[in-house]
Amino acid sequence: MNPNFVLIFVCLVVGGILRTTGKFPTTAPKAFNAFVIWVSLPAVILIQIPALLQSVHVDAQMLVPVTMAWILFLLSCTFFYLLGRALKWSRPEIGALTLTGGLGNTSFVGFPILESLYGPEGLRVGVLVDQPGTFLVLSTLGLVVASIYSPVVGRRLEARAIAMNILKFPPFVTLLVAIVWSLSGTYPTGGTLHVVLERFSQTLVPLALVAVGFQLKVSSAVLRRRAGQLAWGLGFKLALAPLFFVVLYRLVGADPHLAKITVLEAAMAPMITASVVAEESGLNAEIASLMVGVGIPLSLVTVYAWHYLL
């Protein structure tokens, strides 16, 4: 079994064990998430964005993987807004589903799956989906949606408040720094700084997933309370969204092989960092945790099902 998948399950279990020991405060996930937002994710961005900018060559075919995440997120915004209004969900519930349903785990879960199925070529497509796609969507549109549905910022819906929320988001600031640093030609490709950033970047997945496991209470009561929302959220992310892209890419005549790999990225589980942002923004933490905690293991089955169907 791929080590990444083993780590996913171990971290979720560890989070649950830490909760039951009583040795950690109930606010521990907030501390874990804050570290992810302020340290781990900025380190990932400082490593991956300059590497992407220095290696990528602009090509018309790039539009297929690069635009997928943007289209998916806009689709999620529309879908859950209309559905939430019809089913009378609260704003934090709609916001949590929009973020976790509209942003996929295109790297940590996506990369090993694509590499196992398509080798280095699949990985190259995955990077195009993840960096200028998913990561950038989270740092821009994702923060706008989080601010709009937040119980604090969302009540006013002031453009200035939303803009300040984005500008104060450490990964977004880091993204701008990484782009300028890379384009200036002074970014160091090795050395002590790179090693330090790499070590910090490796803390992202374990900490974020332990926080999810800590909050994940898959009791019969929780599942009954959230069954409908979870079914709609995962049904959209794992089934409806990839089906939409299958139809879209056939209509526009996209390269079949490239489209197939991109559809698999569209079918990946909800993004771990999206659940962190949802919880940090005051959106429904129960839904965000369930979408990741249930969605990741379920996606290991559904993604391969899509692969064979395609």
N, C-alpha and C positions, 0 to 999 in steps of 0.2 A: 504494500500500500504506500502511496505517496506520503512522504514525511509531513507535507503541509496539511493533509487531511487528518493525520494522526494528531498534529498539534491543535487543530480546530477542536476536536472532541476532548482532548486532554484539558485545554484551557476552559472549555465550558464546564467540564466536570469539576475542575479545581475551583472555579468561581462558585459553584453550588456548594462545595465542601467548605469553603471559607465562610460562606453565609451561615451554615449550620453550626460551625464551631463556636460562634458568638464572640470570637476574639477580634473580629473586625467590626467597626461601627457601621451602621446602616448607610452612612453617607460615604463609605469607601468607594463605591463606583464613581461618585462625582470627582474624587481625587484622581482615580485612574483615568477618567475621561479628560480631566483638565491637563494631565501630563501628556496624554495623546495629542490634544489640540495644541498645546504650547511647545512641546518638545519633539515628540515622535514624528508627527506628520510634517512639520517644517523640515526635519532632517531628511525625510523621504523626498520631499520636493527639491531640496537643495542638491540631492544626489541625482535624481532621475530627470528633472527638467533640462538642466544643461546638457546631460548626455543625449537626450532626445533631440534638442535643437542642433547639436553638433553633428548628429549622425543621419538625420532624416533628409530625404530629397523630395521636393515638392513634385507631386504627380497627380493627375486628374483622378486616378483610381483611389487615391488617399481619401477622397471625399466620402466614400462608402463607410469605412470604419470610423473616421473622425467625426462625422455628423451623426452617427447612430445614437450616441449618448445624449446629444442635444435634442434630437427628435423624440427619443424615449422619454426624456424628462418633461418636455412640453405635453406629450401625450398623457403622462401620469398626472400632470397638473389639471388638465381638462377632465380626465376620467374621474379622478377622486373628488374634484370640486362638484361635478354634476351628481355623482353617486352620493356624496356626503350630504348635499342639499336634499336629495330625494329621500334619503334614509334618516335625515335629521341627526347626523353626527355632529359632535362639537368641533370647534375650530382646531384645538390641539390634536384631536383624533384624525381629522382630515389632513393636517400638516404632517403628522407622523407617517401616515400611509403614503402621502405624496413623495416624501423624501426617500423612504425605504423601498417603495414600489418603483420609483423613477430612477434610482441610482443602483447600478449592479456591482457585484464584487468581481470586477473585471481583471483584477491583478492577483490577489492572494489565492483565490479559488480558480479564477479564470486562466491564469498563466500555466499552472501545472496541467490542467485539463487540455488546453490547446497544444501544449508541448507534447503530451502523451499521444494525442490524436494526429497532429500534423507536423510535429518536429519544429525546427527553428523557424520555418515559414509561419506557422501558426502563432508563434511567440511574437514575431515582428508585427503581425496584424493586431495582436492583443495589446501591444505597447501603444499603437496608434489609437485604439479604442480607449485605452485607459488614461494616457497623459493629456493630450489635447482635447479628449472627450470627457470621460467621467470625472477626473480630478478637477478639471477646469469648470465643469458644470457645477460641481459641489461648491467650489469657491466663489461662484458668481450667482447663478440662478438659484442654486440650493440655498444660499444664505438669504436671498430675497424672499423665497417662500417661507423659510424658517422664521424670518422677521415678521412677515405678514400674518402667519398663523400663531405666532407667539402670544401667550396671554399678556405679556408686558408690552412689547412693541406693537403688536397687531391691533390693539384697541385704537391706536391713533392713525395707523397706516400713513405716517408722514414720510415723504421721500427722504428728508434729511435724516430721520431716525434710522431708516433702512440702510441708507448709504453709510452712516457712521457705524452701523452694525457690521457691514462688510469690511470697511476700512480698519476696524479694530479686530478683525478675525485673523489671528496669527498666520494660518496657512496662506491666506490671500496675500498678506503683506510679504510673506516669504516667496510666494510665486512671482510677485513683481520683482523682488530682489534677485531671484534666480534667473529671470529672463534678462534683466539689465546686466547682471554679472556675466552671464554667458555671452551675450552679444558684444560686451566690451572686450572679450578675448582674454580676460585676466583670470578666468575661473580655473583653479588648480585641479587637474585630473587625478592627482595622487597625493601622497604625502600624509602627514599627521592629521590635517584637518579632514581629509576624506575618510580616514579610518575612524575618527571620532564621530563624524556624521553617520557613518555606516552602522556603528555600534548603537547609536541612539535610534536610528531608523528601525533596527531589529526589535525594538520594544513595542512597536505599534500594534501588531497583531496580538501578541500575548496579553498585553494590558487591556486592549479593547475587548477581546473575547472573554477574559476573566471578569471584566465588568458586566458583560452581557450575561455570563453564567451566574454571577452573583445575584442579578435581578430577575433571572429567568425562573419563574415559578409556574411550571406547567402542571398545575393542579387541575382537578376536574372543575373546580369553581371558576378558575381563571379562564380555562378553555371554553366553558359555557358562556362566560361573560363576553369573551372576545372572539368566539368561533366565527361569527359572521364576518367581522372585519378582517380577521386573519385569512379566511377563505377568499374574500375578495382581493386582499392585498397580494397573497401568494398566487392566486389564480391569475391576476393581472401580470405579475412579474415573471412567473415561470411558464405561463401558457399563452395568454392573450398578446403580450408584447412581442414575443418571438414570432407568433403567427402573423402579426401585423407586418413585421419586417420581411417575412417570407414573401408575402403578397406584394409589398412595396418594391422589393428588389427585382422581382419578376416583371412587374409592370414597367420599371424604368430600364430594364435590360442590363442590370449590373453583372459583372463577371461572376459566374456561378460559384466558382471555388472561393473567391474572396467574400462573396455574399454569405456563403455557407458558414465560414468561420465567424463572420460578424454576427450572424443570427445566433450562433452559440453564445457569444458574449452577451447578446441581448437577453439570453435565457438564464444567465447566471443569477445566483442568489442575491438578496439585498446586500448593499454595501455596508460593511461594519462601521466605517466612519460616518456614514449617513445617520445611523442610529445614535452615534455619539453626539452629533450636531443636533439631532432632534431632541435628545434628552437635555442637552446644555441650553437649548432654546426654550425649555419649558413645555415642549410638546408631550404627547402621551408616551411616557416611558415604558408602560406595560406593552403597548402595541409595538413600539420600536424594538424592544428586546425579543418579543415573540417572532417578529418578522425575520430577525437575524438568526435567533436560536433554533427556530423550526425550519426556516427557509434554507439555511446552508446544508444541513444533512439531507433534506428533501431534494435539493437541487442536484446533488451528486447522482441521483437517479434520473431526474427529469432531463438534465442536460444530455446525458448519454442517450436517452430516449429520442430527443430531438436529433442527435447525431445520426441515429439509425433511420429515423423517419426521412431525413433529408438525403 
